[in-house]
């Protein structure tokens, strides 16, 4: 990495997200999916093995553990996460929203935000894992790696049954060309449900692997994908073109 590229190491923050359309579910259904996700994430890395109920203050973050997952506790969290405007009835079609943290401090934490049970065409269901910050967290160098993020996206695919999922940096997602693209986005690690179609052969060093009978994972590079590397950006662009031709991504 050159001196010119070095600032990206600190500016490029990463996340993983899974997204799906209309799916009406009850709090118990969301709880079951979430419990499976937490169980699948646990062996991925110690940093993603402990989760806690939402609290109002950081000092209380570790007082209410969610591991091992307890279905009644998780279902109650989703029940409390109904969507409503202040003083008005619950907006049932918007489902439930909950955010769990791993008890970490500033820059050295992970947050899992789940919107589940939505059956409005206007709002997608989602599961988003925000990750620690490179250069600010003792865990980030280890967690923000191809093996850990591949495991995380695979866990989301198995537990949440999304239409698509991705692990990528905010900087890459928000750069001019990609920002203008309609989702699904192609990131460092990308997942497509089999309902979207068949993933075509892709150029090296891209790795393709199945996720049971649900869909396919695409890992662009074994090293950390960064927007500061023009070869990474060019590879992502080429892969998106091939996936669009194969019908997995719609033309805008």
C-alpha positions as a Markdown table, in Angstrom:
| # | Residue | x | y | z |
|---|---|---|---|---|
| 1 | Unk | 0.0 | 0.0 | 0.0 |
| 2 | Unk | 1.4 | 3.4 | -1.0 |
| 3 | Unk | 1.5 | 6.5 | 1.1 |
| 4 | Unk | -1.3 | 7.9 | -1.1 |
| 5 | Unk | -3.5 | 4.9 | -0.4 |
| 6 | Unk | -2.8 | 4.7 | 3.4 |
| 7 | Unk | -5.7 | 7.0 | 4.5 |
| 8 | Unk | -8.2 | 4.5 | 3.0 |
| 9 | Unk | -7.1 | 2.0 | 5.7 |
| 10 | Unk | -8.8 | 4.3 | 8.2 |
| 11 | Unk | -11.6 | 5.8 | 6.2 |
| 12 | Unk | -12.9 | 2.6 | 4.7 |
| 13 | Unk | -15.4 | 1.1 | 7.1 |
| 14 | Unk | -17.1 | -2.3 | 6.3 |
| 15 | Unk | -20.4 | -4.0 | 6.9 |
| 16 | Unk | -22.4 | -7.1 | 5.8 |
| 17 | Unk | -26.0 | -6.9 | 4.9 |
| 18 | Unk | -28.8 | -9.3 | 3.7 |
| 19 | Unk | -32.0 | -8.1 | 2.0 |
| 20 | Unk | -35.3 | -9.7 | 1.0 |
| 21 | Unk | -38.7 | -8.6 | -0.1 |
| 22 | Unk | -42.2 | -9.0 | 1.2 |
| 23 | Unk | -42.4 | -11.7 | 3.9 |
| 24 | Unk | -45.1 | -11.5 | 6.5 |
| 25 | Unk | -43.8 | -13.1 | 9.7 |
| 26 | Unk | -44.6 | -13.0 | 13.4 |
| 27 | Unk | -42.2 | -12.1 | 16.2 |
| 28 | Unk | -41.7 | -15.8 | 16.9 |
| 29 | Unk | -40.6 | -16.4 | 13.3 |
| 30 | Unk | -38.1 | -13.5 | 13.5 |
| 31 | Unk | -36.8 | -14.8 | 16.8 |
| 32 | Unk | -36.2 | -18.2 | 15.3 |
| 33 | Unk | -34.3 | -16.8 | 12.4 |
| 34 | Unk | -32.3 | -14.5 | 14.6 |
| 35 | Unk | -31.4 | -17.4 | 17.1 |
| 36 | Unk | -30.1 | -19.4 | 14.2 |
| 37 | Unk | -28.1 | -16.5 | 12.9 |
| 38 | Unk | -26.5 | -15.9 | 16.3 |
| 39 | Unk | -25.6 | -19.6 | 16.6 |
| 40 | Unk | -24.1 | -19.6 | 13.1 |
| 41 | Unk | -22.1 | -16.4 | 13.7 |
| 42 | Unk | -20.6 | -17.6 | 17.1 |
| 43 | Unk | -18.0 | -20.0 | 15.6 |
| 44 | Unk | -17.0 | -17.4 | 13.0 |
| 45 | Unk | -14.9 | -15.3 | 15.4 |
| 46 | Unk | -15.0 | -14.6 | 19.2 |
| 47 | Unk | -15.8 | -11.0 | 18.4 |
| 48 | Unk | -19.2 | -12.2 | 16.9 |
| 49 | Unk | -19.9 | -14.8 | 19.5 |
| 50 | Unk | -21.4 | -12.6 | 22.3 |
| 51 | Unk | -24.6 | -10.4 | 21.9 |
| 52 | Unk | -26.6 | -8.4 | 24.3 |
| 53 | Unk | -30.1 | -6.9 | 24.6 |
| 54 | Unk | -30.4 | -3.2 | 23.5 |
| 55 | Unk | -29.7 | -0.8 | 26.4 |
| 56 | Unk | -29.9 | 3.0 | 26.8 |
| 57 | Unk | -26.3 | 3.4 | 27.9 |
| 58 | Unk | -23.0 | 1.9 | 26.8 |
| 59 | Unk | -22.1 | 1.1 | 30.5 |
| 60 | Unk | -25.1 | -1.2 | 30.7 |
| 61 | Unk | -24.3 | -2.9 | 27.3 |
| 62 | Unk | -23.1 | -6.2 | 28.9 |
| 63 | Unk | -25.7 | -6.6 | 31.6 |
| 64 | Unk | -28.3 | -8.5 | 29.5 |
| 65 | Unk | -26.7 | -11.3 | 27.4 |
| 66 | Unk | -28.5 | -12.9 | 24.6 |
| 67 | Unk | -26.2 | -15.9 | 24.3 |
| 68 | Unk | -27.1 | -18.7 | 24.2 |
| 69 | Unk | -30.2 | -17.5 | 22.2 |
| 70 | Unk | -33.5 | -17.8 | 24.1 |
| 71 | Unk | -36.5 | -17.8 | 21.7 |
| 72 | Unk | -39.0 | -16.2 | 24.1 |
| 73 | Unk | -36.6 | -13.4 | 25.0 |
| 74 | Unk | -35.8 | -12.7 | 21.3 |
| 75 | Unk | -39.5 | -12.8 | 20.4 |
| 76 | Unk | -40.3 | -10.2 | 23.1 |
| 77 | Unk | -37.5 | -8.0 | 21.7 |
| 78 | Unk | -39.2 | -8.1 | 18.3 |
| 79 | Unk | -42.6 | -7.5 | 19.7 |
| 80 | Unk | -41.2 | -4.3 | 21.3 |
| 81 | Unk | -39.7 | -3.4 | 17.9 |
| 82 | Unk | -43.0 | -2.6 | 16.2 |
| 83 | Unk | -43.1 | 0.4 | 13.9 |
| 84 | Unk | -45.5 | 3.2 | 14.7 |
| 85 | Unk | -45.6 | 7.0 | 14.7 |
| 86 | Unk | -45.7 | 8.6 | 18.1 |
| 87 | Unk | -49.2 | 8.4 | 19.5 |
| 88 | Unk | -50.6 | 6.4 | 16.6 |
| 89 | Unk | -51.5 | 2.7 | 16.0 |
| 90 | Unk | -48.9 | 0.2 | 15.0 |
| 91 | Unk | -48.0 | 0.0 | 11.3 |
| 92 | Unk | -48.3 | -3.7 | 11.0 |
| 93 | Unk | -47.2 | -4.0 | 7.4 |
| 94 | Unk | -43.8 | -2.6 | 8.4 |
| 95 | Unk | -43.0 | -5.6 | 10.7 |
| 96 | Unk | -40.4 | -5.4 | 13.5 |
| 97 | Unk | -37.0 | -3.8 | 13.9 |
| 98 | Unk | -34.4 | -4.7 | 16.6 |
| 99 | Unk | -30.7 | -3.8 | 17.0 |
| 100 | Unk | -28.3 | -5.9 | 19.1 |
| 101 | Unk | -24.8 | -5.0 | 20.1 |
| 102 | Unk | -21.8 | -7.2 | 21.0 |
| 103 | Unk | -20.9 | -5.0 | 24.0 |
| 104 | Unk | -17.9 | -3.3 | 22.5 |
| 105 | Unk | -16.9 | 0.3 | 22.8 |
| 106 | Unk | -16.5 | 3.1 | 20.3 |
| 107 | Unk | -14.9 | 1.9 | 17.0 |
| 108 | Unk | -14.4 | -1.6 | 18.5 |
| 109 | Unk | -18.0 | -2.9 | 18.4 |
| 110 | Unk | -20.3 | -4.8 | 16.2 |
| 111 | Unk | -24.0 | -4.1 | 15.8 |
| 112 | Unk | -26.7 | -6.4 | 14.3 |
| 113 | Unk | -29.8 | -4.5 | 13.0 |
| 114 | Unk | -32.7 | -6.7 | 11.8 |
| 115 | Unk | -35.9 | -5.6 | 10.2 |
| 116 | Unk | -38.1 | -8.6 | 9.8 |
| 117 | Unk | -41.8 | -9.4 | 9.0 |
| 118 | Unk | -42.4 | -6.5 | 6.7 |
| 119 | Unk | -44.9 | -7.0 | 4.0 |
| 120 | Unk | -45.0 | -3.6 | 2.5 |
| 121 | Unk | -43.6 | -3.2 | -1.0 |
| 122 | Unk | -42.1 | 0.1 | -0.1 |
| 123 | Unk | -39.6 | -1.2 | 2.6 |
| 124 | Unk | -37.3 | -4.2 | 2.3 |
| 125 | Unk | -36.6 | -6.6 | 5.1 |
| 126 | Unk | -32.9 | -6.6 | 6.1 |
| 127 | Unk | -30.2 | -7.9 | 8.4 |
| 128 | Unk | -27.2 | -5.6 | 8.6 |
| 129 | Unk | -23.9 | -6.3 | 10.6 |
| 130 | Unk | -21.8 | -3.2 | 11.2 |
| 131 | Unk | -18.2 | -4.0 | 11.9 |
| 132 | Unk | -15.3 | -2.4 | 13.9 |
| 133 | Unk | -13.2 | 0.3 | 12.4 |
| 134 | Unk | -9.8 | -0.4 | 11.0 |
| 135 | Unk | -7.0 | 1.5 | 12.7 |
| 136 | Unk | -9.2 | 2.1 | 15.8 |
| 137 | Unk | -10.1 | -1.4 | 16.9 |
| 138 | Unk | -7.8 | -4.3 | 18.0 |
| 139 | Unk | -10.2 | -6.7 | 16.5 |
| 140 | Unk | -10.8 | -5.1 | 13.1 |
| 141 | Unk | -7.8 | -6.5 | 11.3 |
| 142 | Unk | -8.8 | -10.0 | 12.2 |
| 143 | Unk | -12.6 | -9.6 | 11.7 |
| 144 | Unk | -12.5 | -7.7 | 8.4 |
| 145 | Unk | -11.0 | -10.6 | 6.4 |
| 146 | Unk | -12.3 | -12.8 | 3.6 |
| 147 | Unk | -12.8 | -15.9 | 5.8 |
| 148 | Unk | -14.7 | -14.1 | 8.5 |
| 149 | Unk | -17.0 | -12.1 | 6.2 |
| 150 | Unk | -17.6 | -15.1 | 4.0 |
| 151 | Unk | -18.7 | -17.0 | 7.1 |
| 152 | Unk | -20.9 | -14.0 | 8.1 |
| 153 | Unk | -22.6 | -13.7 | 4.8 |
| 154 | Unk | -23.1 | -17.5 | 4.6 |
| 155 | Unk | -24.7 | -17.4 | 8.1 |
| 156 | Unk | -27.1 | -14.7 | 7.0 |
| 157 | Unk | -28.0 | -16.7 | 3.9 |
| 158 | Unk | -28.8 | -19.8 | 5.9 |
| 159 | Unk | -30.6 | -18.1 | 8.7 |
| 160 | Unk | -32.5 | -15.2 | 7.1 |
| 161 | Unk | -33.1 | -16.8 | 3.6 |
| 162 | Unk | -32.5 | -13.4 | 1.8 |
| 163 | Unk | -32.8 | -12.6 | -1.9 |
| 164 | Unk | -29.3 | -11.3 | -1.9 |
| 165 | Unk | -26.5 | -10.3 | 0.6 |
| 166 | Unk | -23.2 | -8.5 | 0.5 |
| 167 | Unk | -20.1 | -7.7 | 2.5 |
| 168 | Unk | -18.4 | -4.5 | 1.4 |
| 169 | Unk | -17.0 | -1.2 | 2.4 |
| 170 | Unk | -19.2 | 1.9 | 2.7 |
| 171 | Unk | -16.6 | 3.8 | 0.6 |
| 172 | Unk | -17.0 | 1.4 | -2.3 |
| 173 | Unk | -20.8 | 1.3 | -2.1 |
| 174 | Unk | -21.0 | 5.1 | -2.0 |
| 175 | Unk | -18.4 | 6.0 | -4.7 |
| 176 | Unk | -19.9 | 7.7 | -7.7 |
| 177 | Unk | -20.3 | 4.8 | -10.2 |
| 178 | Unk | -21.5 | 2.3 | -7.7 |
| 179 | Unk | -23.8 | 4.7 | -5.9 |
| 180 | Unk | -25.8 | 5.1 | -9.1 |
| 181 | Unk | -26.3 | 1.4 | -9.5 |
| 182 | Unk | -29.5 | -0.2 | -8.3 |
| 183 | Unk | -29.2 | -3.0 | -5.8 |
| 184 | Unk | -28.2 | -5.8 | -5.5 |
| 185 | Unk | -24.6 | -4.5 | -5.2 |
| 186 | Unk | -21.5 | -6.5 | -5.9 |
| 187 | Unk | -19.1 | -6.4 | -3.0 |
| 188 | Unk | -16.1 | -8.2 | -1.6 |
| 189 | Unk | -18.4 | -11.1 | -0.7 |
| 190 | Unk | -21.8 | -11.4 | -2.5 |
| 191 | Unk | -24.6 | -13.9 | -2.2 |
| 192 | Unk | -27.5 | -14.6 | -4.6 |
| 193 | Unk | -30.5 | -16.8 | -3.9 |
| 194 | Unk | -31.0 | -19.5 | -6.5 |
| 195 | Unk | -34.3 | -17.8 | -7.3 |
| 196 | Unk | -32.3 | -15.0 | -9.0 |
| 197 | Unk | -30.7 | -17.4 | -11.4 |
| 198 | Unk | -27.4 | -19.3 | -12.0 |
| 199 | Unk | -24.1 | -17.6 | -11.3 |
| 200 | Unk | -21.9 | -17.8 | -14.5 |
| 201 | Unk | -18.2 | -18.6 | -14.6 |
| 202 | Unk | -16.2 | -15.6 | -13.3 |
| 203 | Unk | -12.6 | -14.5 | -13.8 |
| 204 | Unk | -9.8 | -15.3 | -11.4 |
| 205 | Unk | -9.2 | -14.7 | -8.5 |
| 206 | Unk | -13.0 | -14.8 | -7.9 |
| 207 | Unk | -14.2 | -17.8 | -5.9 |
| 208 | Unk | -17.7 | -19.3 | -6.2 |
| 209 | Unk | -19.2 | -21.7 | -3.7 |
| 210 | Unk | -22.7 | -23.0 | -3.0 |
| 211 | Unk | -24.7 | -22.3 | 0.1 |
| 212 | Unk | -26.4 | -25.6 | 0.6 |
| 213 | Unk | -29.4 | -25.7 | -1.7 |
| 214 | Unk | -30.2 | -22.0 | -1.2 |
| 215 | Unk | -27.9 | -20.1 | -3.5 |
| 216 | Unk | -24.3 | -19.1 | -4.3 |
| 217 | Unk | -21.5 | -17.1 | -2.7 |
| 218 | Unk | -19.1 | -15.0 | -4.7 |
| 219 | Unk | -15.8 | -13.9 | -3.1 |
| 220 | Unk | -13.9 | -11.4 | -5.2 |
| 221 | Unk | -10.5 | -11.5 | -3.6 |
| 222 | Unk | -8.8 | -13.5 | -0.8 |
| 223 | Unk | -7.1 | -10.3 | 0.4 |
| 224 | Unk | -9.1 | -7.3 | 1.8 |
| 225 | Unk | -11.1 | -5.6 | -0.9 |
| 226 | Unk | -10.4 | -1.9 | -0.9 |
| 227 | Unk | -11.6 | 1.0 | -3.0 |
| 228 | Unk | -8.0 | 2.3 | -2.9 |
| 229 | Unk | -7.0 | -0.6 | -5.2 |
| 230 | Unk | -7.9 | 0.0 | -8.8 |
| 231 | Unk | -7.6 | -3.7 | -9.7 |
| 232 | Unk | -10.2 | -4.5 | -7.0 |
| 233 | Unk | -12.6 | -1.9 | -8.4 |
| 234 | Unk | -12.1 | -3.0 | -12.0 |
| 235 | Unk | -12.7 | -6.7 | -10.9 |
| 236 | Unk | -15.9 | -5.7 | -9.2 |
| 237 | Unk | -17.1 | -3.8 | -12.2 |
| 238 | Unk | -16.3 | -6.8 | -14.5 |
| 239 | Unk | -18.1 | -9.2 | -12.3 |
| 240 | Unk | -21.2 | -7.0 | -12.1 |
| 241 | Unk | -21.3 | -6.8 | -15.9 |
| 242 | Unk | -21.1 | -10.6 | -16.1 |
| 243 | Unk | -23.8 | -11.1 | -13.5 |
| 244 | Unk | -26.0 | -8.5 | -15.2 |
| 245 | Unk | -25.7 | -10.4 | -18.5 |
| 246 | Unk | -26.6 | -13.6 | -16.7 |
| 247 | Unk | -29.8 | -12.0 | -15.4 |
| 248 | Unk | -28.9 | -12.0 | -11.7 |
| 249 | Unk | -28.9 | -8.2 | -11.7 |
| 250 | Unk | -31.4 | -6.1 | -13.5 |
| 251 | Unk | -30.4 | -3.4 | -16.0 |
| 252 | Unk | -31.2 | 0.0 | -14.5 |
